[in-house]
Amino acid sequence: QVQVVESGGGLVKTGDSLRLDCAASGTISSIIAMGWYRQAPGKQRELVAALTGGNNTYYSDSVKGRFTISRANAWNTVYLQMNTLKPEDTAVYYCKADRGDSGFTWGQGTQVTVSS
């Protein structure tokens, strides 16, 4: 089993930066990739950034060049550095740990609010 807990959300202003942390625990050796998703009110959850075991990254077009996903100490902690935040970045941000055939695990989410 794997558990993930997000932290670092908050209220910021347009143009500010914020870093989200995703702490994984349990059988983290089973993780093959991790991703950050977000869900704004009335919208579907969308993939924002992802990181594979080979350190390949994916970014949605809306955050490319502004957000950076990285990790420290294998999969213990995955970060999402968010720069030049915009009001449209306002959402609940979720961390997801992908364990391949063993399934996946979601965190509880952390709120990010960007005021104009």
CYANA upper distance limits for C-alpha pairs under 8 A (distance plus 0.5 A):
  1 GLN  CA     26 GLY  CA      6.22
  1 GLN  CA     27 THR  CA      6.13
  2 VAL  CA     24 ALA  CA      7.30
  2 VAL  CA     25 SER  CA      6.18
  2 VAL  CA     26 GLY  CA      5.12
  2 VAL  CA     27 THR  CA      5.93
  2 VAL  CA     28 ILE  CA      6.73
  2 VAL  CA     97 ALA  CA      8.31
  2 VAL  CA    105 THR  CA      7.19
  3 GLN  CA     24 ALA  CA      6.12
  3 GLN  CA     25 SER  CA      5.76
  3 GLN  CA     26 GLY  CA      6.73
  3 GLN  CA    105 THR  CA      7.21
  3 GLN  CA    106 TRP  CA      8.31
  3 GLN  CA    107 GLY  CA      7.80
  4 VAL  CA     22 CYS  CA      6.80
  4 VAL  CA     23 ALA  CA      5.95
  4 VAL  CA     24 ALA  CA      4.91
  4 VAL  CA     25 SER  CA      6.95
  4 VAL  CA     95 CYS  CA      7.55
  4 VAL  CA     96 LYS  CA      7.99
  4 VAL  CA     97 ALA  CA      7.82
  4 VAL  CA    105 THR  CA      7.63
  4 VAL  CA    106 TRP  CA      7.15
  4 VAL  CA    107 GLY  CA      5.52
  5 VAL  CA     22 CYS  CA      5.98
  5 VAL  CA     23 ALA  CA      5.74
  5 VAL  CA     24 ALA  CA      7.14
  5 VAL  CA     95 CYS  CA      8.06
  5 VAL  CA    107 GLY  CA      5.71
  5 VAL  CA    108 GLN  CA      7.19
  5 VAL  CA    109 GLY  CA      8.23
  6 GLU  CA     20 LEU  CA      7.45
  6 GLU  CA     21 ASP  CA      6.07
  6 GLU  CA     22 CYS  CA      4.94
  6 GLU  CA     23 ALA  CA      6.95
  6 GLU  CA     94 TYR  CA      7.54
  6 GLU  CA     95 CYS  CA      7.02
  6 GLU  CA    107 GLY  CA      6.78
  6 GLU  CA    108 GLN  CA      7.51
  6 GLU  CA    109 GLY  CA      6.52
  6 GLU  CA    110 THR  CA      6.59
  7 SER  CA     20 LEU  CA      6.26
  7 SER  CA     21 ASP  CA      5.73
  7 SER  CA     22 CYS  CA      7.03
  7 SER  CA    110 THR  CA      6.64
  8 GLY  CA     18 LEU  CA      7.86
  8 GLY  CA     19 ARG  CA      6.52
  8 GLY  CA     20 LEU  CA      5.06
  8 GLY  CA     21 ASP  CA      6.58
  8 GLY  CA    110 THR  CA      7.73
  9 GLY  CA     18 LEU  CA      7.92
  9 GLY  CA     19 ARG  CA      8.10
  9 GLY  CA     20 LEU  CA      6.77
  9 GLY  CA    110 THR  CA      5.83
  9 GLY  CA    111 GLN  CA      5.72
  9 GLY  CA    112 VAL  CA      5.41
  9 GLY  CA    113 THR  CA      8.44
 10 GLY  CA    111 GLN  CA      6.69
 10 GLY  CA    112 VAL  CA      5.56
 10 GLY  CA    113 THR  CA      6.67
 11 LEU  CA    112 VAL  CA      6.66
 11 LEU  CA    113 THR  CA      5.23
 11 LEU  CA    114 VAL  CA      6.44
 11 LEU  CA    115 SER  CA      7.83
 12 VAL  CA     16 ASP  CA      6.75
 12 VAL  CA     17 SER  CA      8.27
 12 VAL  CA     18 LEU  CA      8.39
 12 VAL  CA    112 VAL  CA      8.38
 12 VAL  CA    113 THR  CA      6.79
 12 VAL  CA    114 VAL  CA      5.51
 12 VAL  CA    115 SER  CA      6.76
 13 LYS  CA     85 LEU  CA      8.01
 13 LYS  CA     86 LYS  CA      8.43
 13 LYS  CA    114 VAL  CA      5.71
 13 LYS  CA    115 SER  CA      5.27
 13 LYS  CA    116 SER  CA      6.69
 14 THR  CA     84 THR  CA      7.44
 14 THR  CA     85 LEU  CA      5.92
 14 THR  CA     86 LYS  CA      5.58
 14 THR  CA     87 PRO  CA      6.92
 14 THR  CA    114 VAL  CA      6.40
 14 THR  CA    115 SER  CA      6.39
 14 THR  CA    116 SER  CA      5.90
 15 GLY  CA     83 ASN  CA      7.57
 15 GLY  CA     84 THR  CA      4.60
 15 GLY  CA     85 LEU  CA      5.38
 15 GLY  CA     86 LYS  CA      6.93
 16 ASP  CA     83 ASN  CA      6.84
 16 ASP  CA     84 THR  CA      6.00
 16 ASP  CA     85 LEU  CA      6.07
 17 SER  CA     81 GLN  CA      7.99
 17 SER  CA     82 MET  CA      5.95
 17 SER  CA     83 ASN  CA      4.82
 17 SER  CA     84 THR  CA      6.49
 17 SER  CA     85 LEU  CA      6.71
 18 LEU  CA     81 GLN  CA      6.68
 18 LEU  CA     82 MET  CA      5.70
 18 LEU  CA     83 ASN  CA      7.11
 19 ARG  CA     79 TYR  CA      7.30
 19 ARG  CA     80 LEU  CA      6.08
 19 ARG  CA     81 GLN  CA      4.94
 19 ARG  CA     82 MET  CA      6.34
 20 LEU  CA     79 TYR  CA      6.12
 20 LEU  CA     80 LEU  CA      5.51
 20 LEU  CA     81 GLN  CA      6.95
 20 LEU  CA     82 MET  CA      8.37
 21 ASP  CA     77 THR  CA      7.15
 21 ASP  CA     78 VAL  CA      6.41
 21 ASP  CA     79 TYR  CA      5.17
 21 ASP  CA     80 LEU  CA      7.02
 22 CYS  CA     77 THR  CA      5.90
 22 CYS  CA     78 VAL  CA      5.55
 22 CYS  CA     79 TYR  CA      6.70
 22 CYS  CA     95 CYS  CA      6.78
 23 ALA  CA     76 ASN  CA      6.33
 23 ALA  CA     77 THR  CA      5.03
 23 ALA  CA     78 VAL  CA      7.15
 24 ALA  CA     28 ILE  CA      7.20
 24 ALA  CA     75 TRP  CA      7.17
 24 ALA  CA     76 ASN  CA      5.58
 24 ALA  CA     77 THR  CA      6.53
 25 SER  CA     76 ASN  CA      7.23
 27 THR  CA     31 ILE  CA      8.28
 28 ILE  CA     75 TRP  CA      6.81
 28 ILE  CA     76 ASN  CA      7.62
 29 SER  CA     75 TRP  CA      8.24
 30 SER  CA     99 ARG  CA      5.97
 30 SER  CA    100 GLY  CA      8.47
 31 ILE  CA     75 TRP  CA      7.73
 31 ILE  CA     97 ALA  CA      6.81
 31 ILE  CA     98 ASP  CA      6.12
 31 ILE  CA     99 ARG  CA      4.97
 31 ILE  CA    100 GLY  CA      7.88
 32 ILE  CA     52 THR  CA      6.73
 32 ILE  CA     53 GLY  CA      5.98
 32 ILE  CA     97 ALA  CA      8.33
 32 ILE  CA     98 ASP  CA      6.34
 32 ILE  CA     99 ARG  CA      6.05
 32 ILE  CA    100 GLY  CA      6.99
 33 ALA  CA     50 ALA  CA      7.70
 33 ALA  CA     51 LEU  CA      6.13
 33 ALA  CA     52 THR  CA      4.77
 33 ALA  CA     53 GLY  CA      6.26
 33 ALA  CA     97 ALA  CA      6.77
 33 ALA  CA     98 ASP  CA      5.69
 33 ALA  CA     99 ARG  CA      7.72
 34 MET  CA     50 ALA  CA      6.23
 34 MET  CA     51 LEU  CA      5.99
 34 MET  CA     52 THR  CA      7.10
 34 MET  CA     78 VAL  CA      8.15
 34 MET  CA     95 CYS  CA      7.71
 34 MET  CA     96 LYS  CA      6.09
 34 MET  CA     97 ALA  CA      5.10
 34 MET  CA     98 ASP  CA      6.29
 35 GLY  CA     47 LEU  CA      7.70
 35 GLY  CA     48 VAL  CA      7.98
 35 GLY  CA     49 ALA  CA      6.11
 35 GLY  CA     50 ALA  CA      4.50
 35 GLY  CA     51 LEU  CA      6.67
 35 GLY  CA     95 CYS  CA      6.30
 35 GLY  CA     96 LYS  CA      5.74
 35 GLY  CA     97 ALA  CA      7.20
 36 TRP  CA     47 LEU  CA      6.74
 36 TRP  CA     48 VAL  CA      6.07
 36 TRP  CA     49 ALA  CA      5.77
 36 TRP  CA     50 ALA  CA      6.73
 36 TRP  CA     80 LEU  CA      7.99
 36 TRP  CA     93 TYR  CA      7.25
 36 TRP  CA     94 TYR  CA      6.16
 36 TRP  CA     95 CYS  CA      5.20
 36 TRP  CA     96 LYS  CA      6.86
 37 TYR  CA     45 ARG  CA      6.98
 37 TYR  CA     46 GLU  CA      5.84
 37 TYR  CA     47 LEU  CA      4.85
 37 TYR  CA     48 VAL  CA      5.60
 37 TYR  CA     49 ALA  CA      7.54
 37 TYR  CA     93 TYR  CA      6.12
 37 TYR  CA     94 TYR  CA      5.54
 37 TYR  CA     95 CYS  CA      6.80
 37 TYR  CA     96 LYS  CA      8.03
 38 ARG  CA     45 ARG  CA      5.96
 38 ARG  CA     46 GLU  CA      6.00
 38 ARG  CA     47 LEU  CA      7.15
 38 ARG  CA     48 VAL  CA      7.21
 38 ARG  CA     91 ALA  CA      6.29
 38 ARG  CA     92 VAL  CA      5.90
 38 ARG  CA     93 TYR  CA      4.74
 38 ARG  CA     94 TYR  CA      6.34
 39 GLN  CA     43 LYS  CA      6.73
 39 GLN  CA     44 GLN  CA      6.45
 39 GLN  CA     45 ARG  CA      4.80
 39 GLN  CA     46 GLU  CA      6.87
 39 GLN  CA     91 ALA  CA      5.72
 39 GLN  CA     92 VAL  CA      5.80
 39 GLN  CA     93 TYR  CA      7.07
 40 ALA  CA     44 GLN  CA      7.81
 40 ALA  CA     45 ARG  CA      7.89
 40 ALA  CA     90 THR  CA      7.03
 40 ALA  CA     91 ALA  CA      4.74
 40 ALA  CA     92 VAL  CA      6.86
 41 PRO  CA     91 ALA  CA      7.64
 47 LEU  CA     59 TYR  CA      8.48
 47 LEU  CA     60 SER  CA      7.39
 48 VAL  CA     58 TYR  CA      8.48
 48 VAL  CA     59 TYR  CA      6.23
 48 VAL  CA     60 SER  CA      5.72
 48 VAL  CA     63 VAL  CA      7.49
 49 ALA  CA     57 THR  CA      7.62
 49 ALA  CA     58 TYR  CA      5.79
 49 ALA  CA     59 TYR  CA      4.93
 49 ALA  CA     60 SER  CA      6.91
 49 ALA  CA     67 PHE  CA      8.45
 49 ALA  CA     68 THR  CA      8.25
 49 ALA  CA     69 ILE  CA      6.95
 50 ALA  CA     57 THR  CA      6.02
 50 ALA  CA     58 TYR  CA      5.53
 50 ALA  CA     59 TYR  CA      7.22
 50 ALA  CA     69 ILE  CA      7.41
 51 LEU  CA     55 ASN  CA      6.37
 51 LEU  CA     56 ASN  CA      6.16
 51 LEU  CA     57 THR  CA      5.14
 51 LEU  CA     58 TYR  CA      7.14
 51 LEU  CA     69 ILE  CA      7.31
 51 LEU  CA     70 SER  CA      7.71
 52 THR  CA     56 ASN  CA      5.74
 52 THR  CA     57 THR  CA      7.08
 57 THR  CA     69 ILE  CA      7.92
 59 TYR  CA     63 VAL  CA      6.99
 59 TYR  CA     64 LYS  CA      5.97
 59 TYR  CA     67 PHE  CA      8.37
 60 SER  CA     64 LYS  CA      6.52
 63 VAL  CA     67 PHE  CA      6.11
 66 ARG  CA     82 MET  CA      6.60
 66 ARG  CA     83 ASN  CA      5.61
 66 ARG  CA     84 THR  CA      6.76
 66 ARG  CA     85 LEU  CA      8.32
 67 PHE  CA     80 LEU  CA      7.15
 67 PHE  CA     81 GLN  CA      5.94
 67 PHE  CA     82 MET  CA      4.97
 67 PHE  CA     83 ASN  CA      6.52
 68 THR  CA     79 TYR  CA      8.37
 68 THR  CA     80 LEU  CA      6.12
 68 THR  CA     81 GLN  CA      5.55
 68 THR  CA     82 MET  CA      7.14
 69 ILE  CA     78 VAL  CA      7.63
 69 ILE  CA     79 TYR  CA      6.06
 69 ILE  CA     80 LEU  CA      5.12
 69 ILE  CA     81 GLN  CA      6.91
 70 SER  CA     78 VAL  CA      6.22
 70 SER  CA     79 TYR  CA      5.74
 70 SER  CA     80 LEU  CA      7.19
 71 ARG  CA     75 TRP  CA      7.02
 71 ARG  CA     76 ASN  CA      8.18
 71 ARG  CA     77 THR  CA      6.18
 71 ARG  CA     78 VAL  CA      4.72
 71 ARG  CA     79 TYR  CA      6.34
 72 ALA  CA     76 ASN  CA      7.13
 72 ALA  CA     77 THR  CA      6.14
 72 ALA  CA     78 VAL  CA      7.07
 73 ASN  CA     77 THR  CA      7.52
 85 LEU  CA     89 ASP  CA      6.96
 85 LEU  CA    114 VAL  CA      7.26
 86 LYS  CA     90 THR  CA      8.07
 86 LYS  CA    114 VAL  CA      6.61
 86 LYS  CA    115 SER  CA      8.32
 86 LYS  CA    116 SER  CA      8.07
 87 PRO  CA    113 THR  CA      7.80
 87 PRO  CA    114 VAL  CA      5.19
 87 PRO  CA    115 SER  CA      6.23
 87 PRO  CA    116 SER  CA      6.48
 88 GLU  CA    114 VAL  CA      8.09
 89 ASP  CA    112 VAL  CA      8.05
 89 ASP  CA    113 THR  CA      7.93
 89 ASP  CA    114 VAL  CA      7.22
 90 THR  CA    111 GLN  CA      8.29
 90 THR  CA    112 VAL  CA      5.88
 90 THR  CA    113 THR  CA      5.06
 90 THR  CA    114 VAL  CA      5.97
 91 ALA  CA    111 GLN  CA      6.57
 91 ALA  CA    112 VAL  CA      6.03
 91 ALA  CA    113 THR  CA      7.09
 92 VAL  CA    109 GLY  CA      6.37
 92 VAL  CA    110 THR  CA      5.89
 92 VAL  CA    111 GLN  CA      4.84
 92 VAL  CA    112 VAL  CA      6.50
 93 TYR  CA    109 GLY  CA      5.77
 93 TYR  CA    110 THR  CA      5.76
 93 TYR  CA    111 GLN  CA      6.67
 93 TYR  CA    112 VAL  CA      7.47
 94 TYR  CA    106 TRP  CA      7.35
 94 TYR  CA    107 GLY  CA      6.35
 94 TYR  CA    108 GLN  CA      7.19
 94 TYR  CA    109 GLY  CA      4.88
 94 TYR  CA    110 THR  CA      7.10
 95 CYS  CA    106 TRP  CA      6.37
 95 CYS  CA    107 GLY  CA      5.86
 95 CYS  CA    109 GLY  CA      7.48
 96 LYS  CA    104 PHE  CA      7.28
 96 LYS  CA    105 THR  CA      6.05
 96 LYS  CA    106 TRP  CA      5.05
 96 LYS  CA    107 GLY  CA      6.92
 97 ALA  CA    104 PHE  CA      5.94
 97 ALA  CA    105 THR  CA      5.65
 97 ALA  CA    106 TRP  CA      7.06
 98 ASP  CA    103 GLY  CA      6.88
 98 ASP  CA    104 PHE  CA      4.97
 98 ASP  CA    105 THR  CA      7.21
 99 ARG  CA    103 GLY  CA      5.72
 99 ARG  CA    104 PHE  CA      5.90
100 GLY  CA    104 PHE  CA      7.80
